[in-house]
Amino acid sequence: METERVLPPVQWTLNERVKPKADDAFMEDALPAGVALQARKFHRQIEGYRMSPLKSLGHLAQMLNLGGIWVKDESVRLSLNSFKVLGGSFAIYRYVAQQLGSDVPVTELLTEETRRKLGNLVFATATDGNHGRGIAWSATRLGFRSVVYVHKHTSEARIDAIRRNGAEIVVVDGTYDDAVRRVCSDAARNGWQVISDTSWAGYEDIPKWVMQGYTTLVAETQEQLAGQGLARPSHVFVQAGVGALAASVMGAYHQLMGVDRPKMVVVEPVAAACLSLSAQQKDGNPHHFEGGLETIMAGLACGDPSPLAWNILRDCADVFAVCPDYVAAKGMRVYAAPLAGDPFLVSGESGAVTLGALMYLMQWDGAHALRETLGLGPDSQVLLINTEGNTDPDEFRRVVWEGADPVPQPYKAHGQRAFGG
């Protein structure tokens, strides 16, 4: 949108409620000790599982005066183009194990005897695309039906990808949040089981399992960093919609390292900034973000935080940052056309916004104060997560090939000098 193009590349809110030591009782309930090992043990049983790569953008780090930039590339996760399947598959597994009364190997879930015990389960969810595809993929491989609700602005490419993985599709005339409300009412009427990454009153166990499934990503990352001689990243930038991934990553690092955890930055679209808004209210509660949620970052276009995720982010996030669409578009192009010697990455709009945000924080005069606050400099090892690959080919080409959502003139770089502010 034209009005968005005059916005600065990054606006931020320092989290006044961040604690060196988060609420141990709540954290242990949401992300209990050892859950990352449990989740990874499950994921290793899935046919085709392998660690997603951790890639180093060493030359870009040098250009930005950073010690290192590490990108966990989820675009190749189980050939599904997104990290989301980690949470959805683990939540379905935990639900099925609960129904059976015990944990069972994945191979046992595929037997006819187990299917007869479970009956005709139907899994349902609402999605902007990636979560729904992960649920459809997981349900289909276990031999169950799935019904996925999408909002009216969901691209045909994302809908087709969900349908190809076996789900029935329902299109809702509204936003992602409207789709969540609709699937809940329809599931209650039809006897379906909702697998959602957002929580609400009386519905918390499954969103916890989704978040726990995402901790596999952190366990892998720590193993990969150790192979490079690093104990941990100094900073983690995580994109957020309802906040489940961000809370999982931040909570996992809190559980692993306590007061020595990395500095944590949450990044949202400026047009769907429900977490940043919640931090600005300073009452400790999640708040609804009004508006049409119109952003190219479809996977982050959420108006309501997950209360479960918010309770972790409220204690663990150091900064809540918001970015206009041109920042995500720039990140996509930089991943696709890296500096010589750095690896090429395919990244969708939601996957690339953290790279764009980091570049502006390091090069834009207007972000000097935040750089100082976060201590970003030549000793920093920054972790980013490329949460999705090319999930919408038309949109990807529009941005990467055709230069859509260009950087506005005031925020263009000139050589390696800082941006104007």
Secondary structure, 3 states (H helix, E strand, C coil): CHHHHHCCCCEEEECCCCCCCCCHHHHHHHCCCCHHHHHHHHHHCCCCCCCCCEEECHHHHHHCCCCEEEEEEHHHHHHCCECCHHHHHHHHHHHHHHHHCCCCCHHHHCCHHHHHHHCCCEEEEEECCHHHHHHHHHHHHCCCEEEEEEECCCCHHHHHHHHHCCCEEEEECCCHHHHHHHHHHHHHHHCCEECCCCCECCECHHHHHHHHHHHHHHHHHHHHHHHCCCCCCCEEEEECCCCHHHHHHHHHHHHHHHHHCCEEEEEEECCCCHHHHHHHHCCCCCCCCCCCCCCCCHHHCCCCCCHHHHHHHHHHCCEEEEECHHHHHHHHHHHHCCCCCCCCCCCCHHHHHHHHHHHHHHHEHHHHHHHHHHCCCCCCEEEEEECECCCCHHHHHHHHCCCCCCCCHHHCCECCECECC
